[in-house]
């Protein structure tokens, strides 16, 4: 299973452990991934995603999955999130 956020694409970063003697050894910084269920009000459907906690906080601030998808540019979305956005846009257009 990949260590990548399903919504934002945030993935593993690399860097150094630096000791008191300033010895540097390579290390990896893993994103804080959580398995969550997110509800889309427009599609009336639940989605099981593996997202980072930063993305979950952003969803809360923007008022849910649908609003976040509509506000975020396509260039910043993962392929999964982009397909969800297209479904939300089509469903919203059909309702209006």
N, C-alpha and C positions, 0 to 999 in steps of 0.2 A: 504494500500500500504506500503510495507516494506521500511525502511530507509536504503537501501543498494545499493551501486554502482553496476550497471549491468556488468561492465567490471573488476574492481579490487576487488570487494567484500568488500570495505571499508564500515564500519557500525558505529553505535552509540557507543561512548566511554563514560565511566563514570569517575567522579572525584569529587572534592570538590569546593564549593565557599568558599573562605577564606576572612573573613572580616578584618577590621583594628584591631579589638580586637582578631583576630586569632580564631574566632568561625568558625567551619566547618559545612557546610550543603551539602548534596549530590546533585549532578546535573548531567545532561547528555550533552554531546557534540555531536551535530548532524553534519553529513557530509553535505557539500554544494552541494546538488543534483540539477541537471538541466535536463530538458527534451530537448534532442537534436536529430537531424537527422544526421547520419553519413553515408557517401557514401563509398562503397567498390568498388574499381576500377576493381579488378579481377572478382568479381561476377556481376558487373554492376547493383548494387541494393542498395537502401537506407534502413537504419535500424533506427527505432525510439527507442532510449535508454534513460534510466534515469541514468546518470552518474555524478560523482563528478567532480568538476572543476580541481582537480589535474590530473584525468585521461584524461581530454580534453587537458590539457597542454602537457601531455606525448604523446598523439596522434600527436599533432602538431610537437613536437620535432623529433619524429621518422618517420615523413613523411606520416601519414595517418593510417587508421585502419588496412589495410593489413600488412604493415611493422611492426606495433606494435604487431599484433597477432603472426607473424612469429618469432619475436625476443624474445617474452616473453615465459618463461617456462610454461609447462602445469600445474605445481603445483600452480602457482600464479594466474591462471585464474579461473573465475567462470564457472559453467556449461554452461551458455549461451555463454560466450566468447569462451569456449573450442569447442562448437559445431560450432560456426562461424569459428574458426581456422581450424577445420577439413574440412569444406566446401571450404575455401580459398586454402588449400593445395591440395585438390582434383582438383579444378578448375585450379590451376597453373600447376599441373602435366598434365592435359589434354591439355593445351595450348602448353606446351613444347614438 
